Amino acid sequence: MSLLTIVQEAASQLGLRQPSTVVGSTDLTAQMLYRFANQAGKELMRYHDWQALIVEVTFTTLAQIEQTDALDPDDYDRMIYNAEVWNRSLDLRYSGPTPQRIWQQLQTGVSGGVTGWWRILGSQMKIYPAPTAGQTLAFEYISKRWARSSGGTAQDKFLADADTTVLDEDLLILEMIWRFRAARGFPQYVEDMATCEREKEKVASRDRGTGRIRVEETQSADWPPQPLWSGTIG
């Protein structure tokens, strides 16, 4: 479905006249539904780590704690839930995200033999201890670009009537409906919003898949193990 057909379907379910155009329309109802469509898309993008929005990125390390190029992608919104950062050059995983109390303890000194920890602070990824320059690190993040142009270009909002979305279109319509009724002061929006929340959870559950399978007899619950070293933190 395109933005135009999404808006037309929402209008139909609301008992409104279906607009023939959306972007650039002078019709106030079309303008409201257009605004709610973009609000709904942004809300849904942040609601769940949708598989369609997961992006894998690699970057080359700098010989310093702050990896200034790590979170540079223009479409970056957030790390995925339970994110893992891997050093592909060493085939090892960093431990993280590291809580503040542990991170501050680490700053007092770690010696030899440790893979390291990661943390995001001030919108920058930090690796401790500082890695050797030139290594390849990889992680996954959620893209904020949930919309697509008619030519397939990823966007963070609808910009034209022919734009589409990688999100569930039915959820988008449900979000638009309760927002429209709430804006118009219709009490029914409460029930519409509750219906929308139930449907979001159902769709998100299906999107999660089966999850990670572990063989408990041969692998611990946290594999690879946390970083170990022979020195002391003092």
KEDRENGU-472209 format. One record per residue (C-alpha): residue number from 1; residue in three letters; chain; x, y, z. Coordinates in nm, 3 decimals. Layout:
BEGIN
NUM_ALA_A_X_Y_Z
...
***
This chain:
BEGIN
1_MET_A_0.000_0.000_0.000
2_SER_A_0.109_0.356_-0.070
3_LEU_A_0.061_0.657_0.156
4_LEU_A_-0.241_0.752_-0.053
5_THR_A_-0.410_0.412_-0.020
6_ILE_A_-0.325_0.395_0.353
7_VAL_A_-0.488_0.733_0.410
8_GLN_A_-0.787_0.635_0.196
9_GLU_A_-0.836_0.316_0.396
10_ALA_A_-0.814_0.504_0.726
11_ALA_A_-1.064_0.760_0.597
12_SER_A_-1.300_0.482_0.487
13_GLN_A_-1.290_0.318_0.833
14_LEU_A_-1.354_0.657_0.992
15_GLY_A_-1.656_0.713_0.770
16_LEU_A_-1.490_1.004_0.591
17_ARG_A_-1.464_1.096_0.226
18_GLN_A_-1.153_0.938_0.073
19_PRO_A_-0.907_1.203_-0.048
20_SER_A_-0.772_1.182_-0.402
21_THR_A_-0.437_1.329_-0.294
22_VAL_A_-0.258_1.363_0.039
23_VAL_A_0.076_1.545_0.017
24_GLY_A_0.009_1.906_-0.077
25_SER_A_-0.366_1.870_-0.039
26_THR_A_-0.561_2.173_0.084
27_ASP_A_-0.823_1.945_0.242
28_LEU_A_-0.795_1.971_0.622
29_THR_A_-0.892_1.607_0.679
30_ALA_A_-0.627_1.484_0.436
31_GLN_A_-0.372_1.708_0.607
32_MET_A_-0.462_1.563_0.948
33_LEU_A_-0.440_1.204_0.826
34_TYR_A_-0.106_1.277_0.660
35_ARG_A_0.030_1.416_0.986
36_PHE_A_-0.104_1.119_1.182
37_ALA_A_0.046_0.876_0.930
38_ASN_A_0.394_1.016_0.996
39_GLN_A_0.336_1.024_1.372
40_ALA_A_0.219_0.663_1.360
41_GLY_A_0.521_0.552_1.157
42_LYS_A_0.762_0.712_1.403
43_GLU_A_0.579_0.561_1.701
44_LEU_A_0.578_0.212_1.548
45_MET_A_0.947_0.238_1.458
46_ARG_A_1.029_0.296_1.824
47_TYR_A_0.781_0.042_1.962
48_HIS_A_0.972_-0.272_1.865
49_ASP_A_1.297_-0.389_1.706
50_TRP_A_1.129_-0.479_1.376
51_GLN_A_1.333_-0.719_1.165
52_ALA_A_1.277_-0.498_0.860
53_LEU_A_1.458_-0.213_1.036
54_ILE_A_1.760_-0.408_1.170
55_VAL_A_2.085_-0.304_1.004
56_GLU_A_2.425_-0.464_1.050
57_VAL_A_2.722_-0.229_1.044
58_THR_A_3.096_-0.274_1.066
59_PHE_A_3.356_-0.011_1.142
60_THR_A_3.733_0.011_1.180
61_THR_A_3.863_0.084_1.528
62_LEU_A_4.065_0.381_1.636
63_ALA_A_4.341_0.347_1.895
64_GLN_A_4.131_0.527_2.157
65_ILE_A_3.838_0.461_2.388
66_GLU_A_3.589_0.678_2.196
67_GLN_A_3.512_0.525_1.858
68_THR_A_3.391_0.838_1.683
69_ASP_A_3.294_0.663_1.357
70_ALA_A_3.090_0.381_1.513
71_LEU_A_2.748_0.549_1.534
72_ASP_A_2.780_0.763_1.221
73_PRO_A_2.509_0.604_0.997
74_ASP_A_2.255_0.871_0.907
75_ASP_A_1.967_0.630_0.967
76_TYR_A_2.081_0.521_1.317
77_ASP_A_1.809_0.538_1.582
78_ARG_A_1.921_0.298_1.857
79_MET_A_2.102_-0.024_1.933
80_ILE_A_1.890_-0.338_1.917
81_TYR_A_1.770_-0.496_2.241
82_ASN_A_2.043_-0.713_2.397
83_ALA_A_2.291_-0.577_2.143
84_GLU_A_2.627_-0.747_2.103
85_VAL_A_2.945_-0.585_1.976
86_TRP_A_3.193_-0.824_1.817
87_ASN_A_3.557_-0.781_1.728
88_ARG_A_3.573_-0.974_1.401
89_SER_A_3.948_-0.931_1.375
90_LEU_A_3.991_-1.125_1.702
91_ASP_A_3.667_-1.328_1.679
92_LEU_A_3.572_-1.213_2.028
93_ARG_A_3.275_-1.038_2.185
94_TYR_A_3.289_-0.726_2.397
95_SER_A_3.087_-0.719_2.717
96_GLY_A_2.812_-0.460_2.734
97_PRO_A_2.629_-0.238_2.748
98_THR_A_2.830_-0.174_3.062
99_PRO_A_2.649_-0.016_3.360
100_GLN_A_2.779_0.319_3.479
101_ARG_A_2.905_0.186_3.813
102_ILE_A_3.114_-0.084_3.645
103_TRP_A_3.236_0.151_3.371
104_GLN_A_3.370_0.396_3.628
105_GLN_A_3.539_0.114_3.815
106_LEU_A_3.710_0.004_3.495
107_GLN_A_3.858_0.349_3.444
108_THR_A_4.082_0.295_3.746
109_GLY_A_4.288_0.046_3.545
110_VAL_A_4.280_-0.293_3.376
111_SER_A_4.590_-0.484_3.276
112_GLY_A_4.654_-0.744_3.005
113_GLY_A_4.451_-1.023_2.855
114_VAL_A_4.109_-0.862_2.841
115_THR_A_3.890_-0.835_2.533
116_GLY_A_3.703_-0.533_2.664
117_TRP_A_3.374_-0.363_2.739
118_TRP_A_3.153_-0.128_2.542
119_ARG_A_2.920_0.153_2.634
120_ILE_A_2.736_0.436_2.459
121_LEU_A_2.790_0.770_2.628
122_GLY_A_2.725_1.113_2.481
123_SER_A_2.596_0.950_2.159
124_GLN_A_2.937_0.790_2.104
125_MET_A_3.043_0.427_2.136
126_LYS_A_3.324_0.376_2.383
127_ILE_A_3.543_0.065_2.399
128_TYR_A_3.757_-0.011_2.705
129_PRO_A_4.044_-0.077_2.706
130_ALA_A_4.119_0.120_2.388
131_PRO_A_4.155_-0.131_2.101
132_THR_A_4.436_-0.148_1.851
133_ALA_A_4.370_0.069_1.547
134_GLY_A_4.254_-0.104_1.230
135_GLN_A_4.046_-0.385_1.380
136_THR_A_3.695_-0.460_1.249
137_LEU_A_3.404_-0.434_1.491
138_ALA_A_3.042_-0.522_1.410
139_PHE_A_2.701_-0.468_1.570
140_GLU_A_2.334_-0.430_1.475
141_TYR_A_2.115_-0.125_1.517
142_ILE_A_1.762_-0.008_1.439
143_SER_A_1.718_0.224_1.143
144_LYS_A_1.483_0.518_1.181
145_ARG_A_1.396_0.504_0.811
146_TRP_A_1.068_0.317_0.813
147_ALA_A_0.929_0.469_0.490
148_ARG_A_1.031_0.409_0.129
149_SER_A_1.002_0.629_-0.179
150_SER_A_0.846_0.487_-0.494
151_GLY_A_1.203_0.428_-0.613
152_GLY_A_1.298_0.237_-0.299
153_THR_A_1.493_0.509_-0.115
154_ALA_A_1.471_0.471_0.264
155_GLN_A_1.314_0.769_0.446
156_ASP_A_1.221_0.856_0.803
157_LYS_A_0.877_0.985_0.698
158_PHE_A_0.628_0.989_0.414
159_LEU_A_0.709_1.259_0.160
160_ALA_A_0.488_1.172_-0.138
161_ASP_A_0.158_0.998_-0.211
162_ALA_A_0.338_0.705_-0.376
163_ASP_A_0.566_0.638_-0.075
164_THR_A_0.535_0.302_0.101
165_THR_A_0.644_0.158_0.436
166_VAL_A_0.826_-0.151_0.564
167_LEU_A_0.607_-0.147_0.875
168_ASP_A_0.277_-0.330_0.910
169_GLU_A_0.025_-0.120_0.718
170_ASP_A_-0.275_-0.237_0.922
171_LEU_A_-0.103_-0.119_1.241
172_LEU_A_-0.031_0.214_1.078
173_ILE_A_-0.400_0.254_0.994
174_LEU_A_-0.509_0.161_1.348
175_GLU_A_-0.266_0.421_1.489
176_MET_A_-0.407_0.684_1.254
177_ILE_A_-0.767_0.606_1.347
178_TRP_A_-0.731_0.647_1.723
179_ARG_A_-0.518_0.959_1.681
180_PHE_A_-0.778_1.117_1.453
181_ARG_A_-1.064_1.042_1.690
182_ALA_A_-0.864_1.167_1.988
183_ALA_A_-0.788_1.491_1.804
184_ARG_A_-1.158_1.537_1.729
185_GLY_A_-1.255_1.466_2.089
186_PHE_A_-1.442_1.141_2.025
187_PRO_A_-1.451_0.920_2.340
188_GLN_A_-1.428_0.611_2.117
189_TYR_A_-1.057_0.683_2.070
190_VAL_A_-0.986_0.510_2.404
191_GLU_A_-1.123_0.180_2.276
192_ASP_A_-0.950_0.230_1.940
193_MET_A_-0.618_0.292_2.113
194_ALA_A_-0.657_-0.022_2.328
195_THR_A_-0.732_-0.227_2.016
196_CYS_A_-0.426_-0.082_1.848
197_GLU_A_-0.203_-0.171_2.145
198_ARG_A_-0.326_-0.531_2.146
199_GLU_A_-0.263_-0.564_1.774
200_LYS_A_0.086_-0.412_1.803
201_GLU_A_0.182_-0.672_2.062
202_LYS_A_0.051_-0.954_1.842
203_VAL_A_0.240_-0.835_1.536
204_ALA_A_0.557_-0.770_1.738
205_SER_A_0.538_-1.122_1.885
206_ARG_A_0.519_-1.274_1.537
207_ASP_A_0.807_-1.056_1.424
208_ARG_A_1.034_-1.182_1.701
209_GLY_A_1.047_-1.538_1.566
210_THR_A_1.164_-1.828_1.780
211_GLY_A_1.457_-1.650_1.941
212_ARG_A_1.798_-1.792_2.011
213_ILE_A_1.834_-2.166_2.065
214_ARG_A_2.095_-2.281_2.317
215_VAL_A_2.223_-2.625_2.411
216_GLU_A_2.246_-2.591_2.787
217_GLU_A_2.455_-2.905_2.833
218_THR_A_2.743_-2.767_2.628
219_GLN_A_2.703_-2.389_2.645
220_SER_A_2.651_-2.153_2.934
221_ALA_A_2.366_-1.902_2.935
222_ASP_A_2.617_-1.628_2.860
223_TRP_A_2.831_-1.737_2.571
224_PRO_A_3.094_-1.622_2.482
225_PRO_A_3.205_-1.566_2.843
226_GLN_A_3.259_-1.227_2.998
227_PRO_A_3.606_-1.077_2.948
228_LEU_A_3.871_-1.216_3.184
229_TRP_A_4.217_-1.087_3.268
230_SER_A_4.507_-1.175_3.490
231_GLY_A_4.555_-0.830_3.642
232_THR_A_4.362_-0.632_3.899
233_ILE_A_4.132_-0.334_3.910
234_GLY_A_4.255_-0.103_4.178
***
